[in-house]
């Protein structure tokens, strides 16, 4: 007797023959799961799981199911072993409790929010993850770090009692060009909007929170709306889907897709070209490509393949909050957006609301909320209401902020109109966040 109808997940079970796309999906998915076990230091757990799977032969007799179990066993065993060896390389270098003092280079911003910044620093002793409450740091900067190792993962050692100080800013020409363009965009925004609205605009556009007041940072944290200015997978997915919708008004579908991906890559460069953000861009691009050009079930395989590939380079990637948000946002869009869009279309202004990216935004938010809660980030019930009060306006706000950053005050009445709309939207969002923060 079957406990579950696996044919809904693996159509091969209905056919009675294992087809290629099902085999590929199972191999990549369980390869990713096997490598993810490194986050829990359970490198032998894969073999136990595989044994349980083999035991299921006693219940499930289909030939196809036996073939699937074989793929699962091989994938789990091989890639959990690979992840364990990868992690062992770090264990040979670091010891928990070891005091570290070193000079290195900032390689990535793992997480960047108004509350804190987690940076990866590469030294001749290895990679270290440093938590800081802010500072004038950029990728490529030389820094001095010190602290005590409290956790070791495949992505490097985490330090507590840590300290990070700037030694020298990066002299990379690409970095200098990016900084020049960023400054130009921020100057246009600063000339066109009031100070508070300009600060939020900079945060929405490129994740820059340096202009935020302490009060506004606290309001974002209290209401659980910090994610709107943290360039994570959630934001990237929203930006990609909305940009495709807007560009689709003027361009053919495939051209809109192409230019949307190019636009997101440019924003990735301007936002600091971090590896964690690039993962979000890659996953978003895979999702869009699968949705527009793929065959049936290709989205499922694309998600499994992208997660598997990222884990090959960093087996501990599944423990990264940015990765989790990216993956959840994609699943949310794939799972919920169609149904929400159809429901919203039934109301009188539904099509206009959907053009603003409402269904995509809400779908992603529904999916990332459990991830946020799982990672121990408190989300007050009133915070969910605050998100719903502003979340559908974020895509259209981003559009007008982006236009303001490009044209500034150079085009007369056009500039005035664009900045006027941006100002109204930003002002509403600031006041709404402050209102809900006062309730809490």
C-alpha positions, -999 to 999 in steps of 0.1 A, spaced: 0 0 0 14 34 -10 18 60 17 22 89 -8 14 95 -44 50 102 -56 37 104 -92 27 140 -86 64 148 -80 79 122 -104 57 117 -135 79 88 -144 61 67 -119 29 70 -140 48 62 -172 64 31 -157 98 42 -171 123 66 -157 127 95 -181 157 118 -183 143 150 -167 131 131 -136 165 113 -132 183 147 -136 160 163 -110 165 136 -84 203 135 -89 208 173 -85 182 177 -57 197 150 -35 233 160 -44 223 194 -31 208 179 0 239 157 6 262 187 4 239 207 27 244 182 55 277 198 60 259 227 78 249 203 105 281 183 107 262 152 97 283 138 69 274 103 78 237 111 79 235 107 41 243 70 44 216 65 70 191 83 49 201 62 19 196 30 40 161 41 49 154 47 12 166 12 4 143 -1 31 114 14 13 118 -13 -13 97 -34 11 68 -10 6 72 3 -30 77 -23 -57 77 -2 -88 107 -6 -110 109 31 -115 109 38 -78 138 13 -73 158 32 -100 150 65 -82 162 51 -49 195 40 -66 201 76 -79 193 90 -45 217 66 -28 246 74 -52 239 112 -51 237 114 -13 267 92 -7 290 109 -33 282 145 -26 279 143 12 314 128 11 326 156 -11 312 182 13 328 165 43 362 166 26 357 202 16 349 211 52 378 191 66 402 214 47 390 242 69 391 221 101 428 215 94 434 253 94 412 265 123 404 255 158 373 266 177 385 290 204 416 300 185 425 337 186 430 353 152 448 384 141 454 390 104 453 414 76 432 405 45 410 416 18 372 419 18 359 394 -8 322 396 -3 293 411 16 275 380 28 246 399 43 240 437 42 211 452 61 204 484 81 210 464 113 243 447 106 268 438 79 284 403 75 316 404 54 340 377 42 376 386 46 403 365 28 437 362 46 467 340 42 453 320 71 420 314 54 385 330 51 368 347 80 333 360 84 331 392 104 300 408 118 300 446 120 274 473 125 286 493 96 315 513 83 330 526 51 339 492 37 339 480 1 349 448 -18 386 448 -23 395 469 7 424 458 29 414 454 65 428 443 98 408 417 117 409 401 151 387 378 171 380 343 184 368 314 162 335 302 175 322 283 145 337 266 114 318 260 82 327 253 46 323 290 39 351 298 65 354 305 102 331 328 121 346 350 148 331 365 179 347 393 201 357 405 166 371 438 154 376 450 119 395 482 109 403 497 75 439 495 63 435 507 27 407 513 3 407 492 -29 426 508 -58 409 485 -83 400 506 -114 367 488 -119 358 495 -83 367 532 -88 345 534 -119 316 518 -100 320 542 -71 320 571 -96 287 559 -112 272 553 -78 281 588 -66 266 603 -97 233 584 -93 231 593 -56 238 630 -64 209 630 -89 187 616 -62 200 640 -36 192 670 -58 157 658 -66 144 645 -32 142 656 4 169 642 27 148 614 43 132 603 10 166 604 -7 181 582 19 154 556 14 157 559 -23 195 551 -21 186 521 0 160 508 -24 182 514 -55 215 499 -44 211 488 -7 230 519 6 218 526 42 245 550 52 220 579 51 195 562 74 189 578 108 190 555 139 153 560 144 145 548 109 168 518 112 150 509 144 116 513 127 127 490 99 138 464 124 106 466 145 83 463 116 103 435 98 107 457 67 145 458 65 144 434 36 131 462 13 166 478 13 186 446 16 195 435 -19 187 398 -14 171 372 -35 137 386 -27 145 420 -42 163 406 -72 133 384 -81 109 412 -77 130 436 -98 135 410 -126 98 401 -129 86 437 -127 113 450 -152 102 423 -176 66 434 -172 74 470 -179 99 464 -207 73 440 -222 51 470 -229 77 484 -254 97 453 -265 90 418 -276 90 392 -249 124 378 -255 140 412 -258 124 423 -226 139 392 -209 173 399 -223 174 435 -213 160 427 -178 189 404 -171 214 430 -184 198 456 -162 200 434 -131 237 426 -138 244 463 -140 227 470 -107 247 440 -92 279 458 -102 267 491 -88 256 474 -56 291 461 -49 293 430 -71 292 406 -41 291 369 -46 261 364 -24 241 389 -45 254 373 -77 239 340 -65 205 357 -64 210 371 -99 219 337 -112 190 319 -96 166 347 -107 180 344 -143 176 306 -142 140 310 -130 131 336 -157 148 315 -185 129 284 -174 96 302 -171 99 318 -206 117 292 -226 115 259 -207 94 228 -212 72 212 -186 90 205 -154 121 225 -165 116 250 -137 118 222 -112 151 210 -127 165 245 -131 160 252 -94 176 219 -84 205 224 -108 212 260 -97 213 249 -60 235 219 -68 260 240 -88 263 266 -61 268 239 -35 297 225 -55 316 257 -50 304 262 -15 288 232 2 277 254 31 257 277 8 223 264 20 230 278 54 234 313 40 204 335 47 207 352 13 206 318 -5 176 307 15 158 339 7 166 336 -30 154 300 -32 123 307 -12 114 337 -33 117 317 -65 96 289 -51 70 315 -40 68 331 -74 65 297 -91 39 284 -67 17 313 -57 19 341 -83 -3 325 -109 -32 319 -85 -29 354 -68 -27 371 -102 -59 354 -113 -77 364 -81 -65 400 -83 -75 402 -120 -111 397 -110 -114 431 -93 -120 462 -113 -84 476 -111 -68 442 -108 -48 443 -141 -33 477 -131 -24 463 -97 -7 433 -112 12 455 -136 28 470 -105 40 436 -95 15 429 -67 11 392 -72 49 386 -76 57 407 -45 31 390 -23 41 356 -36 77 361 -27 68 376 7 46 346 16 75 323 8 103 342 25 84 348 58 88 312 71 125 314 62 129 346 82 111 330 111 132 299 108 164 319 111 152 334 144 143 368 131 112 380 149 83 391 128 55 407 148 20 402 135 17 439 130 49 438 110 32 415 85 4 441 81 31 468 77 46 448 49 13 443 31 7 481 34 38 490 15 50 459 -3 29 462 -35 42 498 -39 79 489 -38 82 478 -75 66 511 -88 86 531 -62 118 514 -74 109 523 -110 105 560 -102 136 561 -80 156 545 -108 144 571 -133 151 599 -108 187 586 -104 192 587 -141 177 620 -151 180 640 -119 168 676 -124 181 678 -160 148 674 -180 126 702 -166 90 692 -163 98 655 -169 123 655 -140 98 673 -118 70 648 -125 93 617 -120 108 630 -87 73 642 -75 58 607 -79 89 591 -63 87 616 -34 50 608 -27 57 571 -27 88 573 -5 71 596 19 41 573 23 64 543 29 85 562 55 54 574 74 37 539 72 68 522 86 70 548 114 33 545 122 34 507 126 67 510 145 50 533 170 22 507 176 47 480 185 
